[in-house]
C-alpha cells in the first residue's frame, strides 16, 4: 500500500502527458496521496504493519533493494509532512496556460521525490529520490521563477550538487567501512563501523547533509532560491525537501555515534551561526519573500540543536527527548513555512509587490488574508497552542536533559541558552514584517487589493488546521514514534517524551517479587 504514495503522482504525470487537465490531475493526485498517507498513518498507529510495505527486490550487487515502506515512526511523520504540503501546494499559485503542464508535472515529480525518499528502506533509493526531486525544482526556478531566476537556479544547483557529492562520498565510505553487501537500512544499522573511520565519515555526512539543509555557512543559496521559485516549489522545497538532510542525519547517526560526538562542538558553532547570524540577516531584509527564506534557514538551527543534544554523549548516554523534538519541529516548521510562502504568493498577486516599504494597511482590505498570515506568523515564532511551540519546548528540554546542577554548563547547554535569544530575534523580524504588511498607513500598492477567494483560502485553512491540531495534541504525532520498530520487526516500547520518567517505587519491588513467587 505504501507504494501507492509513489505511484499516484507518477500516474498523474503520465495522465498530464496524455492530455488530461494538468491542474485537475495534480489536485486529484495530491488528494489521493493525502488520503493514502492518513490511512497509512492510522494503520501504523493501531499497530497494523502487515501489507504496508512491498517486498524488497534485489537489483544488483552490492544489494541495492527497491524497497518501499514505513521503516519507523520517523518515516511515518515525514511521509505525512510530504503529503500534507503537497496537497496544499497543488492548490496554491498559478501560471500562464502554456506553462500549466510543466508547472503541475514538476509539482508532482517533486512530491514523488520527497515522499519516495522518506519511504525508501534502502540507502541508494533514499539518496536517488532526493536527487530526482531536484531536477524539476531547477527547471521551475529557471523557467518560471522571478527576478534573476537563471542565476539563482544555477547557484542553488551548484550548492546542492556540492552537498550531494560530499554526501555521496560519505555514504560510499560508510558502506565500505560497514563491510555489508546490503544497502538496506535494516542491515546497515546492524553493522559496526570501525572507530578510526567514524570521525571522517561523520564529517562528510555533516557537510553533505548540512549543505542540503542550509546549515551555516553553506546556507546562502536557500533564501534567494525560495524567493525566486514559484510558490508550490518554495512550499515543497522549504517545507519538505530541506528536511531530507536532517532526516538523513537522524537516520544514520547510530552508525557513527562516536564520530558524530567528535564533531559536536563544530555542529554547535554552525547551528549558532544559523540562529544568530542568519537571524540578524533576516531582520535586515526589505522584501517579504527574502525575509521568509532567511527565517526558514534560521529555524534549521533549532533542529540542529536537538541533533546536537542527541549526539552529545555518543553511544554512552541516551537522550530520549532529542529525536522526538527534532522530528516534531521538522513537521511543524514544514507546515508553517509552506503556509507562509503560499500566502506570500497571494500578497504578491494582489498588490504586485513584496517590498515591505510599499506595503502597509493591507488588513483593512484583506482581513481574511491578514488573519491567516498572522496565524502562520505566530506559529513561526512559537506561540503556545500551535505546533512549533511544542517542538521548540522539547528542543530546549532536550538541551538540558540529564544535566545536573553544580556540574557546570556543557557546550549543548550553552548553545541552548544562546538559542533562547533566537526566539527574540524571530519575534522581532516576524512581527515587524506583519506590521509593515498589514498595519499602519496604506501603502502605494494596495489600493485595489482584494481579499482571498474561497479557493485561495482553502489550502491555507487546511495548513492552519494542521498547525492547531498538532499544537494542541502533539501526541498525535509523537505517539507514532512509540512502538516504532521497523516494519519487519516486533515493536518496542518507547517512553512518551512528553511524559516525565518516574523513579522506581522501592515499596513496589517486594510486592512484585512476592507476586513472581
Order of alpha helices (4+ residues) and beta strands (2+ residues): alpha-alpha-beta-beta-alpha-alpha-alpha-alpha-alpha-alpha-alpha-alpha-alpha-alpha-alpha-alpha-alpha-alpha-alpha-alpha-alpha-alpha-alpha-alpha
